[in-house]
Amino acid sequence: MAIKITDECINCGACEPECPNGAIYENGGEWRFSDKTEITGSFTSKSGITADADTEHAAISNDFYYIVPDKCTECVGFHDEPQCASVCPVDCCVPDPDNVESNEDLLAKKTSLHP
């Protein structure tokens, strides 16, 4: 499953540079599939979003840092545990029950982001 950031986030920013997929964004910041990935051109995400990799998408949260579920792999293929959760000083990076995925699914997502 993907990780999400709860409203307990203190906007410290410790998590953002740790994400190998560039899935974490500052509150209010627009996001792109191409950020910290190797995706170019047209891309279709697991959830069915089809867009140019450089297209900016609206922020998911204007109040606190957020994780784009279509880019989160829980660090599978990079690290043994989600790095955002390991550095968060207030433990607000938690499993997202709305985006449950198997390790195989997460690895396939990682491969699609970093072909």
N, C-alpha and C positions, 0 to 999 in steps of 0.2 A: 504494500500500500504506500501511497505517497505520504509525505510528512506535511503537516500544516503548522502555521504559527498562530497561537491563540491571542486573544485580546489582552493577555497579561504581558505582552511584549513591551519592553521599555525603550524600543528603538535604539538600542546600543550599536547595532550593525555588526556585531561579532560574527554572526552566521553567514552573512552575504559573501565575503571573500572565500569562505571555506567550501562553497558548493562547486563541485567539479562540472556541473551542467549549466551553471548560470541560471538556476531556477529561482533564486531568491532576489527580491527587489525591494528597494526602499519604498515606504508608504507613498502612494501617489505617483510613483514612477511607472512609465509605460514599459512593456516588455516585448522582446522579440525572440523568435526561435533561434536566430543566429547568435545571440549573445552567449559567449563561451562554449559554443558547439562548432561542429564542422559542417553544419547544414547550409546549403546555398540553394537558390532557386525555389521552386514550388515544393512545399512540404505538407504532408497530411499527418496529423498527430493521432495518437491512439483514440482520443475522444472524437475524432472526426473533423477537427478544425483543419481546413486547407487554406494556406496562405503562402505568400512569398516569405522566405525566411527572414527578410529584413523589414517586413511590415510591423509597424508598432501597434500593439494591442493595449487597450485601456487597462489601467491599474485594477487589480483585484481588491486592494484595500487602500483607502486614503488615510487610515488611522495608524497603521503599524506595518512593519515589514511583512511581506507575504511570499508564499511559494507557489509557483505555477505548477499545478499537478501534471500537466502534459510534459514537463521537463524534469520532474523529480523522479529519481531512480533509487532513493534512499541510500545513495552512494554505492549501490551494487555494481560490481565491476571496477570500483575504484578503492573502496575502503571496507573494513569489516563492520562498520556501524555508520549511521548517518552523522556526518560531521557537524551539521547545524545543531543537532541535539547535544553533541558532546561539548560544544563551546558555549552554549546558551547559559548565561548566568542566572536566569529565572525559570529554566525548564519549561519554556513555552513552545518548543518545537516537539510536537507529538504526532503519533500516527493519525492519519486522516481516515476515519471509518467510511467516509463517502467515496474514497478512492482506493479500494482494496485490490492489490495485485500480488501475484505469486512472484517468487524469485526469478522464475523463467520469464515472466512478463516484464519484470524490471530490467533484466539483462537484455531482452529484446529491445526495450525502449532505449537503453543505453547505446546499443548498437545502431539504432536509427538516428540518434543524436550525434554519434561519433562514428560515421561509416568508415 
